[in-house]
Amino acid sequence: MMESREMKLGTLYTFSAYLLWGFLTMYWKLLDHVNPMETLAHRIVWSFIFMIALLLTIKQFRSFLHTCRNLLRNPKDLLAIAAASILISTNWFLFIWAVANGYVLQASLGYYINPLMSIFLGIVVLREQVTMRQGFAFLLCAISVLYLSVSSGVFPWVSLALATSFAIYGLLKKKINISSTHGLTIETMLVTPIAAGYLFLLPRQAFTLSSAISGTNLLLIGAGIATAIPLLLFANGAKAIPLSMVGILQFITPTIMLFLGVFVYHEAFSIEKFIAFLFIWFALILYLSSVYHHPAKRQANT
């Protein structure tokens, strides 16, 4: 009975996280008049402030300091989380830039590709074995990117950069045994001095106390909460449900982004893009079937 309740809560939390990540596209679109680098800097700083406040509220600040001390004693883990910090910041910037510049569909394609990129890195870096289904999935993914490049004359670099940066970030996180709450706090802490320095060098009228209640500045401050909440929901939900279910739910985010790109922001969805997406969708069907046909992969991450 308890397991059933945990499973339901885990599903609800994970579903909510992916739902929020999808609709947060609209949040970043509201800031498309702000320089993407400035938006990123605010996102980093306010995420760090929010996470510190959260740690103090849930009485985990002391254990967080203990985690930091352990990291300082382990240069390999410290280097890995520093690299993860740079990668997730890069991923955030790419997504903010893509939304602001009318590349929501490319961002959607990137997050559809992401699980396939993660498997590819598992094969190349971790020497994991590839199944026939996964091999065909990679082939379809490559065909999709090649077809889109040739037919439209534009290489989908946004899609591949988003997928690659997030996949490598996930790979690095697998190597570090730190809770998601402490992890996000450390990741934002490491880049906060750079972000804060950037904001300090901006013209003062860009963000002053007298204008702090303006809609734009409230959105910039809220970027910290918008970043942390879905991540915390995901962290608490994903560990309570099978990995195969996470594999299905993760496609909620790019699907929402796809619909927003086409029906809300009216980005051109040509026949070439539709065919490219079809290749990716078939690849994902193969990916999901490979997960279900390998029971060992159904275990949740605990």
N, C-alpha and C positions, 0 to 999 in steps of 0.2 A: 504493500500500500504506500509506504514511504517512498519507495523507488519510483512508483507511478506518479506520485505528486512531484518529486524532483524532476522527473522526465517532462512533465507538463510545464513546470516552471522554467526548466532549461530551454524547452522549445519556445515558450513565450518570450523569454529574454533574448534568445538568439534571433528569433523572427523580428522582434522590435528593433534590435541593433541594425539588422540589414535594411529594415524599412526606413529607419532614421537616416542611415548612410545614403540611401537612394534619394530621399526627399531633401537632404541637406544640400543637394545640388542647387535647389532654389534659394537656399540661404546664401551660398557663395555668389549666386547670380545677382543678388541684391547689392553685392559689393563690387560689381564689375566696373564701377567708375573709380575704384581705388586701385592704385598700383599693386599688382599681385605680390610683389616683394614686401610691400608694407602690410598687406593683409596677412601674409605668412608670418611676418615678425610679430604682429599682434596675436596671431593664433598661438605661436610658441610661448610668448610671455604670459598670456592670460591662461593658457593651459597649465603652465607651471604653477602659477599662483593658485588656480583652482585645485590642483592636485595637492599642493601643500596644505591648503585649507581643509581638504577632504581627509588627509592623513591625520591632521590634528583633531578633526571631528570624530573620526572612528578610532582614535587613540592608537594609531599605527606609526606615529612619527618617530618614536624611539626605535622601533624595529626597522624603520626605513634607514635611520642613521647606522644601524648595525649592518644592514645590507650594503650601504656605501663603504663602510670600513672593510667589509669582506672583499668588495670589488677592488679596493686599493691594494689589497694583498694578493690579488690575482690579476696580473697585467693582461693575460690572454682574454679573460672575460671583460675586463675594462675596455680593451681595444675593440672587442666584438660589439659591446653596447654603444661605444662611441661611433663605430661604423653604422650601426643600426640607427642611431640618432640622426646621422647625416642622411641616410637613405630615406627615412620616413619624412624628414623635412623636405627632401627633394621631391618625394612623392606628393606631399601636400602642396608644394609650390606648383608642380606640373598640373595637378587637378584644378587648383584655383585659377591658374593661367588658362587652362583649357576651357573651363566654364565661362570665364570672362571674355574669351576671344571666339566663342561660337564653335567650340570643338566638343560639345557634350556627347555627340555620337561616337567620336573617336575615343573619348574617355570610357563610354559604355563598352565599346569593343575591347578596350584594354582590360576591363575587369571581367569580361567573359573569357579572355585569353589567360588571365592570371593563374587559375588552377593548373592549366596545361604547362605553363611556364614553371610552376612549382615542381611538377613531376619531372620536367626536363632537368631542372637543377638537382633534383634528388638523384637522377641517373648519373649526371656528369660529376657532381661533387661528392655525393654520398655512395656512389656505386650501387644504387638500387637497381633491381632488375625491372625491365619494362615488359609488359604483357603485349600480346598482339593487338588488342583493342587500343591500348595506349599508343602503340606505334602508329596505328591508323589515325588516331586522334591528332597526333603531332603532324602527320602528313597533311591532313585536312586543314589544320591551323596554318601551316606553311603555304598551302595552296591559296587560302583565303587572303593572307597578307600579300602574296605575290600577285594574285588576281587584282586586288584593290589597287596595288601600286601601278600595274601595267594599264588597267582599264581607265583609271582616273588621272594617271600621271603624277599622283601625289603619294609618297611613301607614308604610311600611317605611323609616323614616329611617335606621336603622342600616345597611341595605344600601346606600342611596344615598350616605350619608356615607363609608362605607368605600371604595366604588367611586370616588367623586369625588376624595377626598383622595389616593388612590393614583394615580389617572390624572393629576392635576395634578402630583404628585410626579415621575412618569415623564416628563411633558412638560418640567419644569424640568431634569431630569437630562440630557435630550437636548441641552439648550443648553449644558451644561458639559462640557468635554473633560477629565475627571479619571477616573483608574482607580477601579474600585469599592472597592478596598481603602483608598485615600486618601480617597475620597468618604465612606464610612461612618465613618471615623475623624474627619473634619472635621465631619460632621453631628452625631455624638454629642458631639464636643468643644464645639461651639457651645451645646448645651443642657445639658451636664454641670454648669456652675456653678449653673443654676437647679435641676436635679435634686438636686445635692449639698446646696444650701441648704435645699431642702424636707426632705430626710432629716435634716439637722442639727437642724431645728426640731421633729422628731417627738419624742415622749417617749422617753427613753433606753432604756426596756425594750423598745421596738419592735425595736431591733437593736443588741445589745451584744456585746463580744468573748466574754463568758462564755457567751452563748447562741448563738454563731456556728455551732456544730455541729448545731443543731436542724434538723430536716427542712425546715421552712419557710425558714429563712435560707440553707440550702444551695441550695434551689431558686431563691431570689432572686439569689444569687451566680451560679448557673448560667445565669441569664437572659441574661447577656452572651454566653456560648458558644452558647446556643440561638438567639440572634439572628444572630450572625456566621457560624456554620458553613454554614447553608443559603444565605445570601447569597453567600458566597465560592464555594460549589459552583456556584451558578447563574451567577455572573460568569465562571467558567472554562469552564462547559459551553455556555452560550448563544452564545458567540462562535465555537464550533466546529461548530455545526449550523445548518441553514436556519431562517429565521424561522417558516416554516410549521410546522415540527416543534415549535418553542417554543410556537406557537399551540395545538397539540393538547395538549402535555404540561401546559400551565398549568391545564387543567381537572381535573387529578388532585387538586389541593389542595381546591377547593370540593366535589368529589365525596366525598372522605374526610370533610370536615366535615359534609356532608349525612348520610352514613351514621352518623357519630358522634352527631349531633344527634337522629336518629330512633331508632337501635337501642341506643346506649350511654347517652345522657342523657335519652331518652324525652320529647323535646319534641313537642308536638302537631303532627302533620302532617296537617292537615285537607284535605278535597277542594279547598278554595279555594287552599290553598298548593300542592297538587299541580298544579292547573291553571296557577297563576302560574309555577311552575317549568317546566311544559311549554312555555309561551310563550317563556321564556328559552332552553330547550334548542333549540327550533326556530330562534330568532334566532341562536344560536351555530352551528347547522348552516349557516345562510346566511352567517354571518361567515367560517367556515372555507372554504366553497366560494368565497367572494370572494377569499380569500388564494390558493387554488390556481389560480384562473383569471387571476391577475395575476402573471406570472413575476417582475416587478421586486420584488415584495414577498417573494419567497422567499429573498432574500439574507440571510445572517446578519449580525448586527451585529458588526463587528470593531473 
